[in-house]
Amino acid sequence: MTLTKNYAPYRLVGYASALALHGGNSLVMFLALQGDIMKDPQIKTFADLQWAYITIWNVVFQLLYPCLGILCDLPAILEIKEHVLIKQLKTYREILFASIIIPVGILIAFVFWPIYLYDRELIFPAFIDKVFSQGSNHVMHTAIALILAWEFIFLPKSAPESHKINLIHTFGCYLLYLIVFFSTYFRIGAWPYPFLKLAQGTIFFPMIFISVGVLVYLIYLAQWPINKLIWGTKEITKKIN
């Protein structure tokens, strides 16, 4: 059994935890947005805006990625022959993790809390507590960092020779999000984050979206020196794999 296979059980623990946390929390949130509570105009608008929240996108990513990871690691756990498709899925797992899962997850965890602690009304207004508990809040904005760290530690990988494919995924995802984000605004007439209403009409409004793009890029780049500290050079990683 190779060293990578020895890490598969640990990754499966992470995948199971992610599915349990985000799956359970998603069910709780779905049920919370049913019934008479939807007569509340603030909650109704909040529900209508849900796909404009990057956190909701991340919840979807956090549910899909563990499913991909389980498919990749089951042959190692069951000690069965690995199909060529599994090898291709493993390659894509690395791309997806590096290009979308890490940048989006870290962005949310490390941007949300400073704003929330400064003035929660700017990003997560108090009326949301009518439907979402602080437990749900921490699953979406705190637990993701722990899950990402776990996967980062137990998934052997090396920096790609070219970052082109990864960055196409990263900024393709960001572009798609912006399309949904602005189309939602034009359809509903409201921003998901209150601070955008304050910034609208000023130079700070476009700078926010530019800054997010730059920050995502920096997060993407920052993972590779950290990854090298854990897994070493590409040659060493190949031996581990």
C-alpha angles and dihedrals in degrees: 000000000000126000091254091057089053088060094050095085090053091050090049089055088055093047092049091048092050093049092047094047099042096033093050093042092049090054091049091050093047092052091046090060094057131093131009094348087076089068087072104097093215093051091044091054090044091054092047090053097049096111090053090063113095087208090065090051089052091051088057090049090048090054097044098044096058089051089054090046093052091052089051096048103039094084089055092048093046092040093230130142112283113238118223088245090061090054089053091048090051090054091050091046089061092048093048094046095049098040105039115002096055100038095045096041095047092044091055097044096047101037100041099056100050090051092043093051092046095049120337091198088073094062114003109024120209093247088072087070086075088075108014123055125213086254090062089045092055093046090055099039108024111026091055091069091054093047091049092049091051093052092043091055097045102039111083110216142146133217112271119247087235125027093200098103093044093050091047087058092045099050094032087060091046092050092049090049091051091051091053091041097055095037088055090052093050090048098046104021096229138096120232092224117053093212088068090062089055092048097044112115094022133095087253092069098070090034089062092060093042090050091051090053092049092046092050089051092050092049089051092051094043094061094067100064088046090047090052090054089056103037105019124212128351091258092055091047091052089055090050091050 
